Amino acid sequence: MKRTHLPLNGLRVLDAAARHLSFTRAADELAVTPAAVGQQIRALEDTLGVVLFRRTTKGLELTPEGEAGLGPLRHGFLQFEESVRAMQAGQSSKSLTIAAPRDLTEKWLLPRLAEIARADGELRFVLVAADQAPDFTEANLDLAVTWGEGPGVHEGEAIESEGMVTVERPGGGAGVAIAWPGSGDDDAGALVRVGDAGLALDAAAQGLGRATVPELLAARDLAVGHVVTVGEPRPSRLGYWLVAPLPQWRQRKVQTLVEALAGLGAD
């Protein structure tokens, strides 16, 4: 149903003028001039086709038409205030929905969310697997982690990393590449082909070969000795990004999470 255009500025002025029965005091409340109040009231009267105020020897008074509309009008303003409070409540919500690739969630995101949650026991997370570009409209996401050259169409911040590393089991693996989509390794010469970098890392830890994976994913396995590096890390034009559309990105809870995740980095 098409909604009637509401002259909200004029209605706000009407409410103030009716409470004070004075254009001057209403102007003081609204931080405008008395002339501006008078103009708004006249414009509202023209729009509604009724007279709202009369000047008498005792001062300004409401007409019966103006009086009849005040109750619903003030109830409506209370409803507006309740609506604003409800919308702002999302800013203080402790629940966040995050989309990320499965391997990144397992190898990097979950340990960091656990650390963040230990600092704030009220936090709640909903995790969504997203190996492709996340759909923020359908999944009701607050934040996503993506792999690429930048944040794409969204706002974003890069997660610091040393690029790509080649890893194998301590003591040496099979000496052949483990291929995964995006690894750049020759599938034909690979002993094992897997679906993502996390599986490639696990295969390397089992001695099935050498895997070239994002350093961010490998950091924890390297730290505990599941794998060792072969050669030096090398820079990559691709990396992981924390991203969200501008409305979500502006939310206080999202910015707090971004700062926490970016601050933890690959440590």
C-alpha positions, 0 to 999 in steps of 0.5 A: 500500500502506498504511504501518504507523504508525512510532513514530519518537520511540520508535525514536530513544530506543531507538537512543540507549539501546542505544548508551549502555546507560543511560537517563540518558546517553540522556536527556542526549543527547536533552535529556530526563529519564531518566523520559521515556526510560523512558516512551518505551521502555515505550510502544515495548515495548507497541506492538511487543509485545516486551521491549527491555531488561532490568536486570541486576546489571551494568546495562542490557542489550538483549534478543535482540529489541531486538538483532535490530532495531538493525541495520535501525533504524540503517540506516533512520536513515541513510536518513532522513539521506540523504533530508533531505540530498537534499531540502535539496540543492534549496535550493542548486540553481542551476537555477530554472524560471520562468513568465512572459508571453511579452512580459514575458519578452522585454522585461523578464525576459531582460535581467535574468536575463542580468545576474543570471547574469553575477554567478553563472555557475553559475545555470541557468534554464528559462523557461516561457511562461504567459499564464494563471495558472501551474500550479505542480504540473504545470510544476514551477515555482519562480517565476512572473510574473503580471499582475493586482491582486495575488499571488492565492492565492500568496505574492508581491511586486510589481515596481515600476513607474510604471503605464501609459504611452502610446508611439509612434514618435519623430516621431509615429505613425498617431495611432490606438490599437493595441489588445491584450487588457487595453489598454482601447482601443476595438477598433473604432477601432484600426488594429491589434489584437494579442495582447499588450502586447509586440506592441502596443509593437513595432507602435507602434515601427513607426509603426502607432499609439499603444500604451498598455502597462505602463511596465515593458515599455516602459522598455527601448524608451524608453531606446534611443529605439525609442518616446517617451511621449505624455503622462505615465505613469498609475497602474494597479490592475494590475501585474506580480507575482513569485509562488509557493506558500508552499513554493517561496516559502520556498526560499532560491534563490527568495528570492534571485532575487526580491530580485534581480529586484525590486531591478533593477526597471525600470532 
